[in-house]
Amino acid sequence: MGQALNILDVKGVSKTFPGTGAAKNTVALQAADLSVQENDFITILGPSGCGKSTLLRMVAGLDTPTTGGITLDGKPVTAPGADRGMVFQSYTLFPWLTVLENVCFGLREKGMPLPDQLAIAYPFIAKVGLTGFENHFPKQLSGGMQQRTALARALANNPRILLMDEPFGALDHQTRELMQELLQGIWEDERKTVLFVTHDIDEAIFMGNRVVVMSARPGRIKCDLPVTIAHPRHYSVKTTPMFMALKAQLTEEIRVEVQRASAQVTFGS
């Protein structure tokens, strides 16, 4: 088997937000380097406000780096594009469209004939467990079902990389665990490349084959740890010595950063 290829390169990327009035500029992200290989599932873990979402938004083309550059398949990222599928924490479905119409939306925008749209959409709707709900509107769905629809919509567009910003953060614990297993199963089948932002350590380990830990603001990439737990993964892996050891290591990494962030607030440094 050949060596995996880098499809995404983040080089020297930082982000500073200008202050308003007398307020100082805010350095959200220090110069960061990150290489993502084909079929990687990378979870980005860190305390609140450390620049995780800022980094993801720059990869998506929704924000522009202050310094450095981002390339996808060797081409500079300068704006949003269909080669990057984005799933947010908030439910971003079009409320006036049905599940099927939401999943077909990007395909329709590309000018794809309706029979071709349906041939792609129906299997993904089935894959996320929503067969029978094709004609429901978002307001008729639970939060978990809305996120399943958003995931199917992103996958239907066949992006080179899937960008997920705490996509399960608004769900209850049981639904969140079901969605984690669902996404893991889809990744094992589809082998999409995924960048997944979370602040949940268990989720970061269970989902990822690499966990990138970010420091407290101004954020920087503190460490990049491999997760060598075999696939397919079941929730029973959470009780294994390998999982527990990695959780202990990551818990300490994050605890140090949370303490540092707290000290910055307390002493104004």
N, C-alpha and C positions, 0 to 999 in steps of 0.2 A: 504494500500500500504506500503511495507517494506521500510526501510531507504535505501537511495542510498549508494552504496559501493564506497570506494576510489579505483580507479584503478591506479592512478599515485601519487607518493610521491616524492617530492624534499626536501631533508633534509640537511641543512647546506652547500648548494652548492655555491662555489665561483669560480671565474675564473680570473687568472692573466696571462697576456701575457708578456713573457720576452722581455726586451729591446734589441736593437741591438747596438753594439759599446758602446758609452758613454750614450746612452739613458736609462732612468730609466724604470723599469718594469711598465706595465700598469694594474691597477686593474680595470677590466671591470665590475665585479659583486662581491658585498660583499655577505657574507653568507646569503643565501635565503632559506626560507621554503615555500612550496606550496603543498597543497593537492587538487587533482582533483577527483571529483566523477563521477560515471557513468552518462553519458548523459549531463554533464556540457558543457556549451559553455562559455569559459573564454576568455575574451579579455584582452590583456596585453598592457597597454597604458603608454607612457612616452616620454620624449624629445629625440631627436636624440643622439645616442651614449651612451645611458643609460644602455645597456646590454640586451635589449629585445631579439634581434636576437641571441645573445650569449646564453641566457638561452634556447631558443627554439632549437638551434643547439645541445646543450648538451642533451636535452630530445630526440632529433632525433638520438643521438649517433654519430654525426658528429664531435663534440668536446668533450674533456674529462675534467671534473671538476678538479680544483686545490685542492679543499677540498670538503668534503661531498659526498653524493651519491644520485642516482636517481633509483627508482624502478617502474616497470610497472607490475601490477598484482603480486607484491611481488618479482619479479625477477630483479636483477640488470641490468641497462642499460649500456652496455659496447661497443656497436657497432650499426650501423644501422640495422633495421630489418623490415620485412613485416608487423609487428604489429603496425608500425607507418607510416602513409601516409603523405608525405610532399608536400606542394604546395608553391612555391617561388614567389616572385614578378616578376622575369624575366621569360620569357617563356621557359620552360625546356622540350619541346616536342622534339622527335627525328625527324629531318627535312626530313629524307628519308622514314618515315613511314606515312601512312594515319591516319586519325582520328581513324578509327576502329582499325588499327594495334597498334597505340599508347595506346588506351584504353585496348587492349588485352595484352599488353607487359608483365606486371607482371604476368598475368595468364599463359601466355605461358612459362615464366621462371620457373614457378612452375611445369611445365609438364602437365598442364591440357589439355585434349583433345579439339580439335577445336570446336566441337559442344557445349561443356560446356562453353568455352570462349565466344562464340557468344551469348549464352543464358543469360550470365551476362552482356556483353558489350552493347548490343542493348538497353535494358531498361535504362541503365545509360546515354547513348547517347541521348535517348529521354527525360530523366529527365532534362538534361542540355540544351535542345532545339536545338539539332544539328541533328535531323533526316533529312536525305537528303544530309548530308555533310560527310557521313561515308568514302567516297573514296577521299576526298579532302586531300591535303598535307598542313602542317602548313603554308607554304608561301602563300597559297591561302586563308588564314583565317585572319580576323581582330584580334586585340589584345584580345578583349573580347571573341571571339570564341576560341582562343588558350587557354585562361584561363578556359573556359568551358570544353575544352578537357582535360586539366590537372586535373581539379576537377573530371571529370568522371573517369579518369585513377586511381586517388587516391582512389575513392570510390569503384571501381570495385574490388580492392584488399581486400576489407572488413577489413580495419585496426581497431585495438582496439581504436586508437586515431588518429585524423586528426590534423596535425601541419601546420599552415598557416602563412607565414612570409610576411606581407603586400601584400597579393596576388592581390589586386586591385589597388595598389599604382601607377602603370604605365598607368592606364586606364583614359580616359576622364571622366568628372564628371557624365554625364548621364549614360554612360556604367557602371561606378562604382556603381551607385545606383541600376541599374538593376541587377548587379551581387550580390549585398548585399541582395536584395529581393529573388533572385534565391537561394542563399545559405541558407537563413533563411527558405525558403520553404522546401528545401531538408533536413535540420536539423530537422525540425518539423516532416517530414515523416520518416526519417531514425533513428533519435535520436542517432547519432554518438556523441562521446565525442570529443570536439574541443578545441584546444589552438590556439588563433588567435592574432598575433602581429599587432598593428597599432599605428600610431601617430595621427589618426583622432578621435577627441572626439565624434562626432556624430556617426561615424561608430562603435566605441567601445560600446556605449550605445545601439544602434539599434541592433547590432549583439549579444551581450552577455547577459547571465543571471548573470554573475559576471564580474566586471571590476577590474583588478589588476593594480594599479598605481605604476610605478617605479620612483625612484629619479634620478636626474642627476648623471653622473658618478663620483665616482664609484657607480654603480647601486645597489639599495636595494629595496625590496618591501615595499613601503610606506603605502599603504592601500589596502584593498580588499573590494569592495562595491557590495552589491547585486543589481541587476536590476529586479524589480518586475513587470515590464510592461507585460501585458498578451500576450499570443500567440493565434492565429496567429498575427504577427505584420505587419502593413502596414505603409507606409511613413507618414500617417496622425498623427502617434504617436509623431512625432517630434515637433508638435505644442501643445502637452498636457502639463499641469502644472508639472506633474511628470517628464517628459522628460526634460523640461526646468530647473527645480530645480536641477536635477542630473547633467545636463550640466554645470550649473553655479558652482556647487561644484567642478567638475572635472577640469573645466577651471582654477579655482583658484589654485588647487593642482599643475597643470602643470605649470602655470605662475610662481609660487614660484620656481619651479625646473629650469625653463629656466633662470630666473634671477640669481639663484645660479651658474648655469653653466657659464653664461656670466661673473659673478664676478670672477670665477676661472680663466677664460681666461685672463681677464683684469689685475688681480693682480698676476697671476702666482701661485696661491695657490693650 
